[in-house]
Amino acid sequence: MARKLASLLSLSALGFFLSAGCVSQEKYNALRLDRDRYAEQLGSSQSAEAAARAEADAYKNQVTSIGGAGQSKDAMVLNLTNQNNELQRQLDDLNRKYADAVNRTGPSALPVPLTNELTEFARQNPDLVDFDANRGIVKFKSDVTFAPGSAEVTEKAKPVIARFAQILNSPTASSYELIVAGHTDSTNVINPQTKQAGHKDNWFLSSHRAIAVGEELQAHRVASQRMGMTGYADQRPIASNASESGKAQNRRVEVLILPTLVRSTAGSVASPVNGAKKATKFNKDAAIPSAAKEPEQKPEQKASAPGFNK
């Protein structure tokens, strides 16, 4: 555009010269300088306009991007809020069912054939299993089910859990819901190896042990949709933590067989052992409201029970 204008200016100047006759050299040079100045100013204006347009487009794109990011962030916040509300609802439901089961009194809550089968199961494995018939609770003793400070199921416990899975899959029990709940004694976790394994405190350890038993059951075709898994640390003792025998009773993983039916039976059979669906490893801190947590103690206040190193 600048070149076209310069050409027009030159032609105009030439026409002026032709019409007006001879002019002085000084006037001619002045006209050329004006022509060059106008052309340069026009070129600069066009460049500035293009730069301004590009900058405006860039700002427009940034504003659009920021607006989109804000909408995405708002959507993410809404999604997380909904997820938290749903998790809280599930937690409240799980805790209510647990409380109902452990507070149950009177005759056995389960059918007589199932109660008899579980009673015989506990009788055959007294070093590893207790069965509370009135509440429908099978208790696996952690000192045999796990090594101290570990959430890996021992080889001794695996066949017992496999037999328990057969009972849970039997016609008399296959439609019932289950809660797998881990518990510890009041001894704090201080072993560095235990913490390095991810069991940072009793909340983690109890939850990880519940998940381990739940996964073992799933490996033997107990449907994952039947189970809820949680950890209660030392918050629900069944004996005094003042004695070693009491602590041993508190170290347990309970499987509560609820007298409630699974709402949906779709996909009620879990995958075989080699393709067993793994339970979701959620942070146990999400399983229990933070207000229920045991206050963190300073290292010098923590003491390990003799003969049981966590």
Residue, then its C-alpha position, 0 to 999 in steps of 0.5 A: m500500500a505504501r508503494k502504491l501511495a508513493s507512486l501516486l505521489s510521484l505521478s501527482a508531482l510529475g503532473f504538477f511539474l508538467s502543468a506548471g512548467c519548470v520548477s526549481q531544483e530545491k522545490y523538486n527536492a522538497l516535494r520528494l522529501d515530503r513524498d518519502r515522509y508520507a510514504e514512511q508514515l503510511g507504512s508505519s501506520q499500517s505496521a502499527e495497525a497490524a501489530a495492534r490488531a495482532e495484540a488485540d487478537a492475542y488478548k481476545n484469545q487470552v480472555t477466551s482461554i481464561g474464561g474457559a479455564g474458569q468454567s472448567k475450574d468451576a465444573m471441577v469444583l462442582n464435581l469434587t463437591n458432588q463426589n465428597n457429598e456422595l462419599q460422605r453419604q456412603l460413609d454415614d450409611l456404612n457407619r450406621k450399618y456397622a453400629d446396628a450390627v455391633n449393637r444387635t442383641g437377641p437371637s442370631a440375626l442370620p439363618v440357622p443353617l448359616t449360623n451353624e456353618l459359621t460356628e463350625f468354621a470357627r470351631q475348626n480354626p480357633d487360633l485364627v477365627d472367632f464367631d459372634a453368632n448374635r451379631g453375625i460377625v466373623k473376627f479374624k485375629s490379626d496376630v495370625t492373619f498378619a505379621p506384626g505391622s504388616a497388611e499382607v495376609t499370611e500363608k496360614a490365613k489364606p486357606v482359612i479365608a478361602r474356606f470362609a469365601q465358600i461359605l459366603n458364596s453359599p446359597t444361604a449367604s450369597s445375597y447378604e451385604l458384608i462390611v470388612a472392618g479393620h481394628t488395632d490396639s492402642t499402641n502407636v505405629i513407630n517402626p520405620q519399616t511399617k511406616q515405609a510400607g505405607h502404614k503411617d499410623n493405626w488408621f492406615l494399618s487398620s484400613h489396609r488390613a481390611i482391604a487385604v482381607g476384602e481383596e482375598l475374599q474377592a480373589h475367591r469370587v466374593a462379589s465386590q459390590r457386596m462389600g464395604m471396607t473401612g478401618y477404625a484404628d483403636q477407636r472401637p476396642i472390644a477389650s481393655n488395652a491395659s493388658e496384652s491379652g486385651k490388646a490381642q483381642n482388639r487387633r482384629v479384622e471383622v467381617l460383618i454379615l448383614p441381614t440386608l440383601v444386596r440391592s442389585t445382583a448384576g455381576s454378583v460373581a467376582s472374577p476367578v482368582n487369577g483375574a480377581k478385581k482389586a478393591t479400591k485402595f482409598n485413604k482410610d482418613a476418608a473412611i472416618p471423620s477427621a474428628a475421630k482421629e487419635p491425636e498425633q503424639k510426639p515420638e517420645q510419647k509413643a511406646s511399643a508393646p513388648g513383643f509386638n513391634k509396629 
